[in-house]
Amino acid sequence: MNRTTHLGVGFLLFLFTFGTLGCRIFDVDAPLTLNADRRLELVAPENLDELSLPVVVEWNIKDFDYANGNKFGVFVDRAPIGPREDLRQRVCSEFEDKPILAGDTRKPCRDDRERVFFTTEPTITFECLEPIDGVSAKNNEHNKHRITVILLDEENNRLGEASDEVRFEIIKDNALRGCQGLPPVDEDGKIIIG
């Protein structure tokens, strides 16, 4: 081997060593886990169900300590926080709630108080799920919702990687009726009783 080959091999070893350290592959705080955390399983509603309001979401949980303020975080139409992250909720200010005027550069504010919920029970009921802003009403797309449940500690830090998700659709004419406190209707517009 000549001097150029030795320098090339040395440079590649240097890149590999410091490249892997930069990626934190060997970091003890971020161990590589190959087993999925399957402690949490949503059982109702069924995935892709068509529902009327109110919507009851239920799940089963194994090996979860309810002590010390541990709870469930329920995310509606937004991604949950990642493992070992803490939850910071976005709350719109009075200024941000005002309508956007022509020439204004700000975007509409989505307040997390309407999209993130907490419960200590393995169930939650939604009396109202507003149609999703900015999504087409064509094919009832704005009434297709996603609920994700994760585990949180008392300080809203995510516990482990356990999560489950369900997607469903609120029947077209029932979405706004339910949010206005009106009884649901069937596909023919007749009021559903019971």
Contact map, one row per residue, 1 for C-alpha under 8 A:
11101100000000000000000000000000000000000000000000000000000000000000000000000000000000000000000000000000000000000000000000000000000000000000000000000000000000000000000000000000000000000000000000
11111100000000000000000000000000000000000000000000000000000000000000000000000000000000000000000000000000000000000000000000000000000000000000000000000000000000000000000000000000000000000000000000
11111110000000000000000000000000000000000000000000000000000000000000000000000000000000000000000000000000000000000000000000000000000000000000000000000000000000000000000000000000000000000000000000
01111111000000000000000000000000000000000000000000000000000000000000000000000000000000000000000000000000000000000000000000000000000000000000000000000000000000000000000000000000000000000000000000
11111111100000000000000000000000000000000000000000000000000000000000000000000000000000000000000000000000000000000000000000000000000000000000000000000000000000000000000000000000000000000000000000
11111111110000000000000000000000000000000000000000000000000000000000000000000000000000000000000000000000000000000000000000000000000000000000000000000000000000000000000000000000000000000000000000
00111111111000000000000000000000000000000000000000000000000000000000000000000000000000000000000000000000000000000000000000000000000000000000000000000000000000000000000000000000000000000000000000
00011111111100000000000000000000000000000000000000000000000000000000000000000000000000000000000000000000000000000000000000000000000000000000000000000000000000000000000000000000000000000000000000
00001111111110000000000000000000000000000000000000000000000000000000000000000000000000000000000000000000000000000000000000000000000000000000000000000000000000000000000000000000000000000000000000
00000111111111000000000000000000000000000000000000000000000000000000000000000000000000000000000000000000000000000000000000000000000000000000000000000000000000000000000000000000000000000000000000
00000011111111100000000000000000000000000000000000000000000000000000000000000000000000000000000000000000000000000000000000000000000000000000000000000000000000000000000000000000000000000000000000
00000001111111110000000000000000000000000000000000000000000000000000000000000000000000000000000000000000000000000000000000000000000000000000000000000000000000000000000000000000000000000000000000
00000000111111111000000000000000000000000000000000000000000000000000000000000000000000000000000000000000000000000000000000000000000000000000000000000000000000000000000000000000000000000000000000
00000000011111111100000000000000000000000000000000000000000000000000000000000000000000000000000000000000000000000000000000000000000000000000000000000000000000000000000000000000000000000000000000
00000000001111111110000000000000000000000000000000000000000000000000000000000000000000000000000000000000000000000000000000000000000000000000000000000000000000000000000000000000000000000000000000
00000000000111111111000000000000000000000000000000000000000000000000000000000000000000000000000000000000000000000000000000000000000000000000000000000000000000000000000000000000000000000000000000
00000000000011111111100000000000000000000000000000000000000000000000000000000000000000000000000000000000000000000000000000000000000000000000000000000000000000000000000000000000000000000000000000
00000000000001111111110000000000000000000000000000000000000000000000000000000000000000000000000000000000000000000000000000000000000000000000000000000000000000000000000000000000000000000000000000
00000000000000111111111000000000000000000000000000000000000000000000000000000000000000000000000000000000000000000000000000000000000000000000000000000000000000000000000000000000000000000000000000
00000000000000011111111111000000000000000000000000000000000000000000000000000000000000000000000000000000000000000000000000000000000000000000000000000000000000000000000000000000000000000000000000
00000000000000001111111111100000000000000000000000000000000000000000000000000000000000000000000000000000000000000000000000000000000000000000000000000000000000000000000000000000000000000000000000
00000000000000000111111110000000000000000000000000000000000000000000000000000000000000000000000000000000000000000000000000000000000000000000000000000000000000000000000000000000000000000000000000
00000000000000000011111110000000000000000000000000000000000000000000000000000000000000000000000000000000000000000000000000000000000000000000000000000000000000000000000000000000000000000000000000
00000000000000000001111111100100000000000000000000000000000000000000000000000000000000000000000000000000000000000000000000000000000000000000000000000000000000000000000000000000000000000000000000
00000000000000000001111111100100000000000000000000000000000000000000000000000000000000000000000000000000000000000000000000000000000000000000000000000000000000000000000000000000000000000000000000
00000000000000000001100111110010000000000000000000000000000000000000000000000000000000000000000000000000000000000000000000000000000000000000000000000000000000000000000000000000000000000000000000
00000000000000000000100111111110000000000000000000000000000000000000000000000000000000000000000000000000000000000000000000000000000000000000000000000000000000000000000000000000000000000000000000
00000000000000000000000001111110000000000000000000000000000000000000000000000000000000000000000000000000000000000000000000000000000000000000000000000000000000000000000000000000000000000000000000
00000000000000000000000000111110000000000000000000000000000000000000000000000000000000000000000000000000000000000000000000000000000000000000000000000000000000000000000000000000000000000000000000
00000000000000000000000110111111000000000000000000000000000000000000000000000000000000000000000000000000000000000000000000000000000000000000000000000000000000000000000000000000000000000000000000
00000000000000000000000001111111100000000000000000000000000000000000000000000000000000000000000000000000000000000000000000000000000000000000000000000000000000000000000000000000000000000000000000
00000000000000000000000000000111110000000000000000000000000000000000000000000000000000000000000000000000000000000000000000000000000000000000000000000000000000000000000000000000000000000000000000
00000000000000000000000000000011111100000000000000000000000000000000000000000000000000000000000000000000000000000000000000000000000000000000000000000000000000000000000000000000000000000000000000
00000000000000000000000000000001111100000000000000000000000000000000000000000000000000000000000000000000000000000000000000000000000000000000000000000000000000000000000000000000000000000000000000
00000000000000000000000000000000111110000000000000000000000000000000000000000000000000000000000000000000000000000000000000000000000000000000000000000000000000000000000000000000000000000000000000
00000000000000000000000000000000111111000000000000000000000000000000000000000000000000000000000000000000000000000000000000000000000000000000000000000000000000001100000000000000000000000000000000
00000000000000000000000000000000001111110000000000000000000000000000000000000000000000000000000000000000000000000000000000000000000000000000000000000000000000011110000000000000000000000000000000
00000000000000000000000000000000000111111000000000000000000000000000000000000000000000000000000000000000000000000000000000000000000000000000000000000000000000000110000000000000000000000000000000
00000000000000000000000000000000000011111000000000000000000111110000000000000000000000000000000000000000000000000000000000000000000000000000000000000000000000000100000000000000000000000000000000
00000000000000000000000000000000000011111100000000000000001111000000000000000000000000000000000000000000000000000000000000000000000000000000000000000100000000000111000000000000000000000000000000
00000000000000000000000000000000000001111110000000000000001110000000000000000000000000000000000000000000000000000000000000000000000000000000000000000000000000000011000000000000000000000000000000
00000000000000000000000000000000000000011111100000000000111100000000000000000000000000000000000000000000000000000000000000000000000000000000000000000000000000000001110000000000000000000000000000
00000000000000000000000000000000000000001111110000000000111100000000000000000000000000000000000000000000000000000000000000000000000000000000000000000000000000000000000000000000000000000000000000
00000000000000000000000000000000000000000111110000000001111000000000000000000000000000000000000000000000000000000000000000000000000000000000000000000000000000000000000000000000000000000000000000
00000000000000000000000000000000000000000111111010000001110000000000000000000000000000000000000000000000000000000000000000000000000000000000000000000000000000000000010100000000000000000000000000
00000000000000000000000000000000000000000011111110000000000000000000000000000000000000000000000000000000000000000000000000000000000000000000000000000000000000000000010100000000000000000000000000
00000000000000000000000000000000000000000000111110000000000000000000000000000000000000000000000000000000000000000000000000000000000000000000000000000000000000000000011100000000000000000000000000
00000000000000000000000000000000000000000000011111000000000000000000000000000000000000000000000000000000000000000000000000000000000000000000000000000000000000000000011110000000000000000000000000
00000000000000000000000000000000000000000000111111100000000000000000000000000000000000000000000000000000000000000000000000000000000000000000000000000000000000000000001110000000000000000000000000
00000000000000000000000000000000000000000000000111110000000000000000000000000000000000000000000000000000000000000000000000000000000000000000000000000000000000000000000111100000000000000000000000
00000000000000000000000000000000000000000000000011111010000000000000000000000000000000000000000000000000000000000000000000000000000000000000000000000000000000000000000111100000000000000000000000
00000000000000000000000000000000000000000000000001111110000000000000000000000000000000000000000000000000000000000000000000000000000000000000000000000000000000000000000001100110010000010000000000
00000000000000000000000000000000000000000000000000111110000000000000000000000000000000000000000000000000000000000000000000000111100000000000000000000000000000000000000001000110010000010000000000
00000000000000000000000000000000000000000000000000011111000000000000000000000000000000000000000000000000000000000000000000001111000000000000000000000000000000000000000000000000010000000000000000
00000000000000000000000000000000000000000000000000111111100000000000000000000000000000000000000000000000000000000000000000001110000000000000000000000000000000000000000000000000000000000000000000
00000000000000000000000000000000000000000001100000000111110000000000000000000000000000000000000000000000000000000000000000111100000000000000000000000000000000000000000000000000000000000000000000
00000000000000000000000000000000000000000111100000000011111000000000000000000000000000000000000000000000000000000000000000111000000000000000000000000000000000000000000000000000000000000000000000
00000000000000000000000000000000000000000111100000000001111100000000000000000000000000000000000000000000000000000000000001110000000000000000000000000000000000000000000000000000000000000000000000
00000000000000000000000000000000000000011111000000000000111110000000000000000000000000000000000000000000000000000000000001100000000000000000000000000000000000000000000000000000000000000000000000
00000000000000000000000000000000000000111110000000000000011111000000000000000000000000000000000000000000000000000000000001000000000000000000000000000000000000000000000000000000000000000000000000
00000000000000000000000000000000000000111000000000000000001111110000000000000000000000000000000000000000000000000000000001000000000000000000000000000000000000000000000000000000000000000000000000
00000000000000000000000000000000000000110000000000000000000111110000000000000000000000000000000000000000000000000000000000000000000000000000000000000000000000000000000000000000000000000000000000
00000000000000000000000000000000000000100000000000000000000011111000000000000000000000000000000000000000000000000000000000000000000000000000000000000000000000000000000000000000000000000000000000
00000000000000000000000000000000000000100000000000000000000011111100000000000000000000000000000000000000000000000000000000000000000000000000000000000000000000000000000000000000000000000000000000
00000000000000000000000000000000000000000000000000000000000000111110010000000000000000000000000000000000000000000000000000000000000000000000000000000000000000000000000000000000000000000000000000
00000000000000000000000000000000000000000000000000000000000000011111111000000000000000000000000000000000000000000000000100000000000000000000000000000000000000000000000000000000000000000000000000
00000000000000000000000000000000000000000000000000000000000000001111110000000000000000000000000000000000000000000000000000000000000000000000000000000000000000000000000000000000000000000000000000
00000000000000000000000000000000000000000000000000000000000000000111110000000000000000000000000000000000000000000000000000000000000000000000000000000000110000000000000000000000000000000000000000
00000000000000000000000000000000000000000000000000000000000000000111111000000000000000000000000000000000000000000000000000000000000000000000000000000000110000000000000000000000000000000000000000
00000000000000000000000000000000000000000000000000000000000000001111111100000000000000000000000000000000000000000000000100000000000000000000000000000011110000000000000000000000000000000000000000
00000000000000000000000000000000000000000000000000000000000000000100111110000000000000000000000000000000000000000000011110000000000000000000000000000011110000000000000000000000000000000000000000
00000000000000000000000000000000000000000000000000000000000000000000011111000000000000000000000000000000000000000000011111000000000000000000000000001111000000000000000000000000000000000000000000
00000000000000000000000000000000000000000000000000000000000000000000001111100000000000000000000000000000000000000001111000000000000000000000000000001111000000000000000000000000000000000000000000
00000000000000000000000000000000000000000000000000000000000000000000000111110000000000000000000000000000000000000001111000000000000000000000000000111100000000000000000000000000000000000000000000
00000000000000000000000000000000000000000000000000000000000000000000000011111111000000000000000000000000000000000011100000000000000000000000000000111000000000000000000000000000000000000000000000
00000000000000000000000000000000000000000000000000000000000000000000000001111100000000000000000000000000000000000011000000000000000000000000000011110000000000000000000000000000000000000000000000
00000000000000000000000000000000000000000000000000000000000000000000000000111110000000000000000000000000000000000010000000000000000000000000000011100000000000000000000000000000000000000000000000
00000000000000000000000000000000000000000000000000000000000000000000000000111111000000000000000000000000000000000010000000000000000000000000000001000000000000000000000000000000000000000000000000
00000000000000000000000000000000000000000000000000000000000000000000000000101111100000000000000000000000000000000000000000000000000000000000000000010000000000000000000000000000000000000000000000
00000000000000000000000000000000000000000000000000000000000000000000000000100111110000000000000000000000000000000000000000000000000000000000000000011100000000000000000000000000000000000000000000
00000000000000000000000000000000000000000000000000000000000000000000000000000011111011100000000000000000000000000000000000000000000000000000000000000000000001000000000000000000000000000000000000
00000000000000000000000000000000000000000000000000000000000000000000000000000001111110000000000000000000000000000000000000000000000000000000000000000000000001001000000000000000000000000000000000
00000000000000000000000000000000000000000000000000000000000000000000000000000000111110000000000000000000000000000000000000000000000000000000000000000000000001111000000000000000000000000000000000
00000000000000000000000000000000000000000000000000000000000000000000000000000000011111000000000000000000000000000000000000000000000000000000000000000000000011110000000000000000000000000000000000
00000000000000000000000000000000000000000000000000000000000000000000000000000000111111100000000000000000000000000000000000000000000000000000000000000000000011000000000000000000000000000000000000
00000000000000000000000000000000000000000000000000000000000000000000000000000000100111110000000000000000000000000000000000000000000000000000000000000000001111000000000000000000000000000000000000
00000000000000000000000000000000000000000000000000000000000000000000000000000000100011111000000000000000000000000000000000000000000000000000000000000000000111000000000000000000000000000000000000
00000000000000000000000000000000000000000000000000000000000000000000000000000000000001111100000000000000000000000000000000000000000000000000000000000000000000000000000000000000000000000000000000
00000000000000000000000000000000000000000000000000000000000000000000000000000000000000111110000000000000000000111001000000000000000000000000000000000000000000000000000000000000000000000000000000
00000000000000000000000000000000000000000000000000000000000000000000000000000000000000011111000000000000000001111000000000000000000000000000000000000000000000000000000000000000000000000000000000
00000000000000000000000000000000000000000000000000000000000000000000000000000000000000001111100000000000000001111000000000000000000000000000000000000000000000000000000000000000000000000000000000
00000000000000000000000000000000000000000000000000000000000000000000000000000000000000000111111110000000000011100000000000000000000000000000000000000000000000000000000000000000000000000000000000
00000000000000000000000000000000000000000000000000000000000000000000000000000000000000000011111110000000000000000000000000000000000000000000000000000000000000000000000000000000000000000000000000
00000000000000000000000000000000000000000000000000000000000000000000000000000000000000000001111111000000000000000000000000000000000000000000000000000000000000000000000000000000000000000000000000
00000000000000000000000000000000000000000000000000000000000000000000000000000000000000000001111111000000000000000000000000000000000000000000000000000000000000000000000000000000000000000000000000
00000000000000000000000000000000000000000000000000000000000000000000000000000000000000000001111111100000000110000000000000000000000000000000000000000000000000000000000000000000000000000000000000
00000000000000000000000000000000000000000000000000000000000000000000000000000000000000000001111111100000000110000000000000000000000000000000000000000000000000000000000000000000000000000000000000
00000000000000000000000000000000000000000000000000000000000000000000000000000000000000000000011111110000000000000000000000000000000000000000000000000000000000000000000000000000000000000000000000
00000000000000000000000000000000000000000000000000000000000000000000000000000000000000000000000111111000000000000000000000000000000000000000000000000000000000000000000000000000000000000000000000
00000000000000000000000000000000000000000000000000000000000000000000000000000000000000000000000001111101011100000000000000000000000000000000000000000000000000000000000000000000000000000000000000
00000000000000000000000000000000000000000000000000000000000000000000000000000000000000000000000000111111000000000000000000000000000000000000000000000000000000000000000000000000000000000000000000
00000000000000000000000000000000000000000000000000000000000000000000000000000000000000000000000000011111000000000000000000000000000000000000000000000000000000000000000000000000000000000000000000
00000000000000000000000000000000000000000000000000000000000000000000000000000000000000000000000000001111100000000000000000000000000000000000000000000000000000000000000000000000000000000000000000
00000000000000000000000000000000000000000000000000000000000000000000000000000000000000000000000000011111110000000000000000000000000000000000000000000000000000000000000000000000000000000000000000
00000000000000000000000000000000000000000000000000000000000000000000000000000000000000000000000000000011111000000000000000000000000000000000000000000000000000000000000000000000000000000000000000
00000000000000000000000000000000000000000000000000000000000000000000000000000000000000000000000000010001111100000000000000000000000000000000000000000000000000000000000000000000000000000000000000
00000000000000000000000000000000000000000000000000000000000000000000000000000000000000000000000000010000111110000000000000000000000000000000000000000000000000000000000000000000000000000000000000
00000000000000000000000000000000000000000000000000000000000000000000000000000000000000000000000110010000011111000000000000000000000000000000000000000000000000000000000000000000000000000000000000
00000000000000000000000000000000000000000000000000000000000000000000000000000000000000000001000110000000001111100000000000000000000000000000000000000000000000000000000000000000000000000000000000
00000000000000000000000000000000000000000000000000000000000000000000000000000000000000000111000000000000000111110000000000000000000000000000000000000000000000000000000000000000000000000000000000
00000000000000000000000000000000000000000000000000000000000000000000000000000000000000001111000000000000000011111110000000000000000000000000000000000000000000000000000000000000000000000000000000
00000000000000000000000000000000000000000000000000000000000000000000000000000000000000001110000000000000000001111111000000000000000000000000000000000000000000000000000000000000000000000000000000
00000000000000000000000000000000000000000000000000000000000000000000000000000000000000001110000000000000000000111111100000000000000000000000000000000000000000000000000000000000000000000000000000
00000000000000000000000000000000000000000000000000000000000000000000000000000000000000000000000000000000000000111111100000000000000000000000000000000000000000000000000000000000000000000000000000
00000000000000000000000000000000000000000000000000000000000000000000000000111100000000000000000000000000000000111111100000000000000000000000000000000000000000000000000000000000000000000000000000
00000000000000000000000000000000000000000000000000000000000000000000000011110000000000001000000000000000000000011111110000000000000000000000000000000000000000000000000000000000000000000000000000
00000000000000000000000000000000000000000000000000000000000000000000000011100000000000000000000000000000000000001111111000000000000000000000000000000000000000000000000000000000000000000000000000
00000000000000000000000000000000000000000000000000000000000000000000001111000000000000000000000000000000000000000001111100000000000000000000000000000000000000000000000000000000000000000000000000
00000000000000000000000000000000000000000000000000000000000000000000001111000000000000000000000000000000000000000000111111110000000000000000000000000000000000000000000000000000000000000000000000
00000000000000000000000000000000000000000000000000000000000000000100011100000000000000000000000000000000000000000000011111000000000000000000000000000000000000000000000000000000000000000000000000
00000000000000000000000000000000000000000000000000000000000000000000001100000000000000000000000000000000000000000000001111110000000000000000000000000000000000000000000000000000000000000000000000
00000000000000000000000000000000000000000000000000000000011110000000000100000000000000000000000000000000000000000000001111110000000000000000000000000000000000000000000000000000000000000000000000
00000000000000000000000000000000000000000000000000000001111000000000000000000000000000000000000000000000000000000000001011111000000000000000000000000000000000000000000000000000000000000000000000
00000000000000000000000000000000000000000000000000000001110000000000000000000000000000000000000000000000000000000000001011111100000000000000000000000000000000000000000000000000000000000000000000
00000000000000000000000000000000000000000000000000000111100000000000000000000000000000000000000000000000000000000000000000111110000000000000000000000000000000000000000000000000000000000000000000
00000000000000000000000000000000000000000000000000001111000000000000000000000000000000000000000000000000000000000000000000011111100000000000000000000000000000000000000000000000000000000000000000
00000000000000000000000000000000000000000000000000001110000000000000000000000000000000000000000000000000000000000000000000001111100000000000000000000000000000000000000000000000011000000000000000
00000000000000000000000000000000000000000000000000001100000000000000000000000000000000000000000000000000000000000000000000000111110000000000000000000000000000000000000000000010011000000000000000
00000000000000000000000000000000000000000000000000001000000000000000000000000000000000000000000000000000000000000000000000000111111000000000000000000000000000000000000000000010001000000000000000
00000000000000000000000000000000000000000000000000000000000000000000000000000000000000000000000000000000000000000000000000000001111100000000001000000000000000000000000000000011001000000000000000
00000000000000000000000000000000000000000000000000000000000000000000000000000000000000000000000000000000000000000000000000000000111110000000011000000000000000000000000000000011000000000000000000
00000000000000000000000000000000000000000000000000000000000000000000000000000000000000000000000000000000000000000000000000000000011111100000011000000000000000000000000000000000000000000000000000
00000000000000000000000000000000000000000000000000000000000000000000000000000000000000000000000000000000000000000000000000000000001111100000010000000000000000000000000000000000000000000000000000
00000000000000000000000000000000000000000000000000000000000000000000000000000000000000000000000000000000000000000000000000000000000111110000010000000000000000000000000000000000000000000000000000
00000000000000000000000000000000000000000000000000000000000000000000000000000000000000000000000000000000000000000000000000000000000111111000110000000000000000000000000000000000000000000000000000
00000000000000000000000000000000000000000000000000000000000000000000000000000000000000000000000000000000000000000000000000000000000001111111110000000000000000000000000000000000000000000000000000
00000000000000000000000000000000000000000000000000000000000000000000000000000000000000000000000000000000000000000000000000000000000000111111111000000000000000000000000000000000000000000000000000
00000000000000000000000000000000000000000000000000000000000000000000000000000000000000000000000000000000000000000000000000000000000000011111100000000000000000000000000000000000000000000000000000
00000000000000000000000000000000000000000000000000000000000000000000000000000000000000000000000000000000000000000000000000000000000000011111100000000000000000000000000000000000000000000000000000
00000000000000000000000000000000000000000000000000000000000000000000000000000000000000000000000000000000000000000000000000000000000000011111111100000000000000000000000000010000000000000000000000
00000000000000000000000000000000000000000000000000000000000000000000000000000000000000000000000000000000000000000000000000000000000000111111111100000000000000000000000000000000000000000000000000
00000000000000000000000000000000000000000000000000000000000000000000000000000000000000000000000000000000000000000000000000000000001111111001111110000000000000000000000000000000000000000000000000
00000000000000000000000000000000000000000000000000000000000000000000000000000000000000000000000000000000000000000000000000000000011100001001111110000000000000000000000011110010000000000000000000
00000000000000000000000000000000000000000000000000000000000000000000000000000000000000000000000000000000000000000000000000000000000000000001111111000000000000000000001111000000000000000000000000
00000000000000000000000000000000000000000000000000000000000000000000000000011000000000000000000000000000000000000000000000000000000000000000011111100000000000000000001111000000000000000000000000
00000000000000000000000000000000000000000000000000000000000000000000000000011100000000000000000000000000000000000000000000000000000000000000000111110000000000000000111100000000000000000000000000
00000000000000000000000000000000000000000000000000000000000000000000000001111000000000000000000000000000000000000000000000000000000000000000000011111000000000000000111000000000000000000000000000
00000000000000000000000000000000000000000000000000000000000000000000000001110011000000000000000000000000000000000000000000000000000000000000000001111100000000000011110000000000000000000000000000
00000000000000000000000000000000000000000000000000000000000000000000000111100001000000000000000000000000000000000000000000000000000000000000000000111110000000000011100000000000000000000000000000
00000000000000000000000000000000000000010000000000000000000000000000000111000001000000000000000000000000000000000000000000000000000000000000000000011111000001101111000000000000000000000000000000
00000000000000000000000000000000000000000000000000000000000000000000011110000000000000000000000000000000000000000000000000000000000000000000000000001111100001110110000000000000000000000000000000
00000000000000000000000000000000000000000000000000000000000000000000011110000000000000000000000000000000000000000000000000000000000000000000000000000111111111100000000000000000000000000000000000
00000000000000000000000000000000000000000000000000000000000000000001111000000000000000000000000000000000000000000000000000000000000000000000000000000011111111100000000000000000000000000000000000
00000000000000000000000000000000000000000000000000000000000000000001111000000000000000000000000000000000000000000000000000000000000000000000000000000001111110000000000000000000000000000000000000
00000000000000000000000000000000000000000000000000000000000000000000000000000000000001000000000000000000000000000000000000000000000000000000000000000001111110000000000000000000000000000000000000
00000000000000000000000000000000000000000000000000000000000000000000000000000000000001100000000000000000000000000000000000000000000000000000000000000001111111000000000000000000000000000000000000
00000000000000000000000000000000000000000000000000000000000000000000000000000000000111100000000000000000000000000000000000000000000000000000000000000001111111100000000000000000000000000000000000
00000000000000000000000000000000000000000000000000000000000000000000000000000000111111100000000000000000000000000000000000000000000000000000000000000111100111111000000000000000000000000000000000
00000000000000000000000000000000000000000000000000000000000000000000000000000000001100000000000000000000000000000000000000000000000000000000000000000111100011111100000000000000000000000000000000
00000000000000000000000000000000000010000000000000000000000000000000000000000000001100000000000000000000000000000000000000000000000000000000000000000010000001111100000000000000000000000000000000
00000000000000000000000000000000000110000000000000000000000000000000000000000000011000000000000000000000000000000000000000000000000000000000000000000100000001111110000000000000000000000000000000
00000000000000000000000000000000000111110000000000000000000000000000000000000000000000000000000000000000000000000000000000000000000000000000000000000110000000111111000000000000000000000000000000
00000000000000000000000000000000000011011000000000000000000000000000000000000000000000000000000000000000000000000000000000000000000000000000000000011110000000001111100000000000000000000000000000
00000000000000000000000000000000000000011100000000000000000000000000000000000000000000000000000000000000000000000000000000000000000000000000000000011100000000000111110000000000000000000000000000
00000000000000000000000000000000000000000100000000000000000000000000000000000000000000000000000000000000000000000000000000000000000000000000000001111000000000000011111000000000000000000000000000
00000000000000000000000000000000000000000100111100000000000000000000000000000000000000000000000000000000000000000000000000000000000000000000000001110000000000000001111100000000000000000000000000
00000000000000000000000000000000000000000000001110000000000000000000000000000000000000000000000000000000000000000000000000000000000000000000000111100000000000000000111110000000000000000000000000
00000000000000000000000000000000000000000000111111100000000000000000000000000000000000000000000000000000000000000000000000000000000000000000000111000000000000000000011111000000000000000000000000
00000000000000000000000000000000000000000000000111100000000000000000000000000000000000000000000000000000000000000000000000000000000000000000001110000000000000000000001111100000000000000000000000
00000000000000000000000000000000000000000000000001111000000000000000000000000000000000000000000000000000000000000000000000000000000000000000001110000000000000000000000111110110000000000000000000
00000000000000000000000000000000000000000000000001110000000000000000000000000000000000000000000000000000000000000000000000000000000000000000001000000000000000000000000011111110000000000000000000
00000000000000000000000000000000000000000000000000000000000000000000000000000000000000000000000000000000000000000000000000000000000000000001001000000000000000000000000001111110000000000000000000
00000000000000000000000000000000000000000000000000000000000000000000000000000000000000000000000000000000000000000000000000000000000000000000000000000000000000000000000000111111100000011010100000
00000000000000000000000000000000000000000000000000011000000000000000000000000000000000000000000000000000000000000000000000000000000000000000000000000000000000000000000001111111110000111000000000
00000000000000000000000000000000000000000000000000011000000000000000000000000000000000000000000000000000000000000000000000000001111000000000001000000000000000000000000001111111111000000000000000
00000000000000000000000000000000000000000000000000000000000000000000000000000000000000000000000000000000000000000000000000000000011000000000000000000000000000000000000000001111111100000000000000
00000000000000000000000000000000000000000000000000000000000000000000000000000000000000000000000000000000000000000000000000000000000000000000000000000000000000000000000000001111111111110000000000
00000000000000000000000000000000000000000000000000011100000000000000000000000000000000000000000000000000000000000000000000000011000000000000000000000000000000000000000000000111111111110000000000
00000000000000000000000000000000000000000000000000000000000000000000000000000000000000000000000000000000000000000000000000000011110000000000000000000000000000000000000000000011111111000000000000
00000000000000000000000000000000000000000000000000000000000000000000000000000000000000000000000000000000000000000000000000000000000000000000000000000000000000000000000000000001111111000000000000
00000000000000000000000000000000000000000000000000000000000000000000000000000000000000000000000000000000000000000000000000000000000000000000000000000000000000000000000000000000111111100000000000
00000000000000000000000000000000000000000000000000000000000000000000000000000000000000000000000000000000000000000000000000000000000000000000000000000000000000000000000000000000111111110000000000
00000000000000000000000000000000000000000000000000000000000000000000000000000000000000000000000000000000000000000000000000000000000000000000000000000000000000000000000000000100110011111000001110
00000000000000000000000000000000000000000000000000011000000000000000000000000000000000000000000000000000000000000000000000000000000000000000000000000000000000000000000000001100110001111100001100
00000000000000000000000000000000000000000000000000000000000000000000000000000000000000000000000000000000000000000000000000000000000000000000000000000000000000000000000000001100000000111111111100
00000000000000000000000000000000000000000000000000000000000000000000000000000000000000000000000000000000000000000000000000000000000000000000000000000000000000000000000000000000000000011111111100
00000000000000000000000000000000000000000000000000000000000000000000000000000000000000000000000000000000000000000000000000000000000000000000000000000000000000000000000000001000000000001111110000
00000000000000000000000000000000000000000000000000000000000000000000000000000000000000000000000000000000000000000000000000000000000000000000000000000000000000000000000000000000000000001111110000
00000000000000000000000000000000000000000000000000000000000000000000000000000000000000000000000000000000000000000000000000000000000000000000000000000000000000000000000000001000000000001111111000
00000000000000000000000000000000000000000000000000000000000000000000000000000000000000000000000000000000000000000000000000000000000000000000000000000000000000000000000000000000000000001111111100
00000000000000000000000000000000000000000000000000000000000000000000000000000000000000000000000000000000000000000000000000000000000000000000000000000000000000000000000000000000000000111100111110
00000000000000000000000000000000000000000000000000000000000000000000000000000000000000000000000000000000000000000000000000000000000000000000000000000000000000000000000000000000000000111100011111
00000000000000000000000000000000000000000000000000000000000000000000000000000000000000000000000000000000000000000000000000000000000000000000000000000000000000000000000000000000000000100000001111
00000000000000000000000000000000000000000000000000000000000000000000000000000000000000000000000000000000000000000000000000000000000000000000000000000000000000000000000000000000000000000000000111
